[in-house]
Amino acid sequence: MSGGMNRRELLMAGGAALATAAAAAPAIARDRGGSRLRIGIIGTGERGRVHLRELLRRDDVDVIAIADIDPFVLEAAKGQFDAAGKPRPASFTGDAEAWRAMLKPGTLDGVLIVTPWEWHKPMAIAAMEARVAVGCEVVAGITLQDHWDVLAAHEATRTPYMLLENVCYRRDVMAVLSMVRQDLFGEMIHLEGGYQHDLRDVKFNSGIPGRPYGGGAEFGAKGWSEARWRTDHSVRRNGDLYPSHGIGPCAMWTNINRGNRFTRLTSYASKARGLHDHVVAQGGADHPNAAVRFALGDVVTTSIACANGETIRLTHDTDLPRPYSLGFRVQGTRGLWMDVAKSLYIEGRSPEPHRWEPAETVLGQYDHPLWKRHADQAVGAGHGGMDWFVLNAFVEALKAGAPMPIDIYDALTWSAITPLSEQSIAEDNRTLEFPDFTRGAWRERRQDFALGDAY
């Protein structure tokens, strides 16, 4: 394993870190012990209701409050309680600030923030100030200053904050994590990942409630669901708008913020054609949105240097026709894995020199203990089971008063790639210094993500 730490040392160090952090954990989690958690959800759109479905399956959680400004999705969420045979929660709606009444101190143990990106910062800060643990969907803030503001709230209150990045729990990603920790690939050298997902039918639709994907060329006030808010970021911004799916696993494979850190970043953006062409195809050349000039380059690439010498390349590719892929590559001194080809090669272990072998068989031999223990419980959960694992981690860590597995420093570091990439592109691809949100503590912090089979 890179950094000279073997598996046994890693487990011991991680256990020590868990114990230390648990001792300092806020009373919100520690005092409740193993009792049921009172959870609220801000945002009951498509993603929010996926999380709600998983929480309603649990017997250690009571979802007692929900909030959304859209009555259509709020009613859909209430229907999920009826279908599950559970009492309807208090609901908060009517204006864009109605969610604040949910966060009355002493009412909730935790809240999930599943809202448009620009709301994540104020909602997370308000929750932490009310001593309500935060489980936040990806993107911690819009500007770099937003990220420092969220950190300041956390450090002032010591309220838990977890990023709900589900790809860190993908089964093959976790198997590769097991292999990395057992030195199968040797010392880490270069990694790749990204968000390569055709989102044209997410960014545009007909604007009809209940039809979130495709069917038209509307966005903004005339769109519905994500098209109402997400597309505007593609109009105004040019950078890697969604880095965490790709960088999250790469960060865990390289121990970022735990003995390693990002040091520099450079980003490039291609020209923008895909969204304009999609509007024309869906609505015709005379559609008003055909005149919109989209700032987001169709393919954005970001190169990141690490303190321990690794390099990482991220790709953001959401506006062109393509099959879904996160494009992972994990390369070390002994071999590599690539998820697009579903192939793997380890020198001296693969059957034939210089020839790929199918990754499936090898990954199965290194299935992570979490998947070995909990795969049956995750059956039917969103994104191939990943959604069960990420929510289970939030709930179990909160119950135990333990550190969040994907903590505030992970959330801020991964999310900060977006404003940094925007700045790099705007300044003629200038290489930027990467901020250290741990303020030097990364040297002593030890890995505590998925060390065993608990969560």
Salt bridges, closest charged atoms under 4 A:
GLU46 OE2 - ARG49 NH2 3.12
GLU54 OE2 - ARG53 NE 3.54
GLU54 OE1 - ARG57 NH1 2.88
ASP60 OD1 - ARG58 NE 2.86
ASP60 OD2 - LYS399 NZ 2.78
ASP62 OD1 - ARG36 NH2 2.50
GLU75 OE2 - LYS78 NZ 3.12
ASP82 OD2 - ARG88 NH2 2.77
GLU97 OE1 - ARG100 NE 2.53
ASP109 OD2 - ARG32 NE 2.80
ASP109 OD1 - ARG38 NH2 3.10
GLU118 OE1 - HIS233 NE2 3.11
GLU137 OE2 - ARG47 NE 2.95
GLU137 OE2 - HIS51 NE2 2.71
ASP146 OD1 - LYS121 NZ 3.17
ASP149 OD2 - LYS121 NZ 2.81
GLU155 OE2 - ARG439 NH1 2.82
GLU165 OE2 - HIS245 ND1 2.79
ASP172 OD1 - ARG170 NE 2.71
GLU192 OE2 - HIS190 NE2 2.93
GLU192 OE1 - ARG313 NH2 3.23
GLU192 OE2 - ARG329 NH1 3.24
ASP198 OD2 - ARG200 NH2 2.75
ASP201 OD1 - HIS278 NE2 3.49
GLU218 OE2 - HIS287 NE2 3.07
GLU226 OE1 - ARG230 NH1 2.61
ASP232 OD2 - ARG236 NE 2.55
ASP317 OD2 - ARG322 NH1 2.90
ASP319 OD1 - LYS203 NZ 2.74
ASP339 OD2 - ARG170 NH2 3.15
GLU352 OE1 - ARG355 NE 3.47
ASP367 OD2 - ARG171 NH2 2.61
ASP387 OD1 - ARG47 NH2 2.89
ASP387 OD2 - HIS383 ND1 3.05
GLU396 OE2 - ARG58 NH2 3.08
GLU396 OE2 - LYS399 NZ 3.43
ASP407 OD2 - ARG258 NH2 3.69
ASP407 OD2 - ARG445 NH2 2.39
ASP410 OD2 - ARG258 NH2 2.78
GLU422 OE2 - ARG237 NH2 2.80
GLU427 OE1 - ARG430 NE 2.55
ASP448 OD1 - ARG258 NE 3.59
ASP453 OD1 - ARG373 NH1 3.38
